[in-house]
Amino acid sequence: MPHTTPSDFHVRGLVVPIVTPYSPHGDLDLAQAEALARFYASQGVPALFPGGTTGEFALLTLNEREALLEAVVRGVQSSGNTGTQIIAHTGAATLDEVLRLSRHAQAQGVPAVAVVTPYYYAYEDAALLAFYQAVCRALPGLAVYAYTIPQRAGNSMSPASVAELGREPNFAGIKDSSGDMHRLLALTEVPGLSVLAGADDLCFPFMTSGGDGLVSGPGGVVPELFLAFFAALSANDTGRALTLARHIREFSRIIRGGGRIDYLKAGLDWRGLTNGPSRPPLPNLTAEERRSLTQQLDRFAQDLDADGVTLSGAARQDAAV
């Protein structure tokens, strides 16, 4: 991972929220987590986001979250790609837990953390602002992202409060998974704010309206498609970007938009990166659902190939490492 200071940390493009692999007995499969990170880094993914919603963080102990992050760091380091960054999700219900996880991330050489809004209880905007100010001030050596996903956490922050938080020198930006384009536009208008969206369906309008990147669970299954989309944007090839955006929307529909983690894991199985089931009480696909998904994915891969994006065999090779 490249060395950065909190004030100059910046990510643009695809950010993959890594799923958490488990053994058949339900324990963390750290070797597979390492293999996943190595695969993404070898593909040239700009940043990884371990321990987030897609990573089932709410079902992991603090010790497991720390071990998972260490495996992801090893995977990136072993890939030989020094350009892939890590943004560790260190959100938790209490400030003490956030600081413990964040300091552990910093000890691993991770330059940035993302912290989901405190959850379960309803918090007013002023309380959330004070919480994030406390996080930033306790962690001056880390870049800090706020993470808003109100449909899961039950709380969000107004763009005005996010702008106020921008006064903190190590506040890097926000990862917003609301899916609300009006809110995303308001966030992109905050001066100096880096905005990452968890909203695949909005990929084209968001990115062409000043967005910085997508944190995409579906992008973790087909990173080649998302990387091609960002390359087209960088080349100002609007027609190509629109074509690939349509494929992204279609793939998001097939894979349930990342809302069903078991679909993402089944998609990775299809790529040759087996990750085991999700932890109960999260659902897992039935045999019939898996057969149907595999058929849809096979057809999708053919359509994608016809438009010049081929899914590499690297996943299957790396899974055997």
Helices and strands as residue ranges (DSSP letters): G 6-8, E 13-16, H 30-43, E 47-48, G 57-59, H 62-79, E 85-89, H 95-107, E 112-116, H 125-138, E 143-148, H 150-153, H 159-165, E 171-176, H 181-188, E 194-197, G 200-202, H 203-207, E 213-215, H 217-221, H 223-234, H 238-254, G 256-258, H 261-271, H 287-306, H 314-319
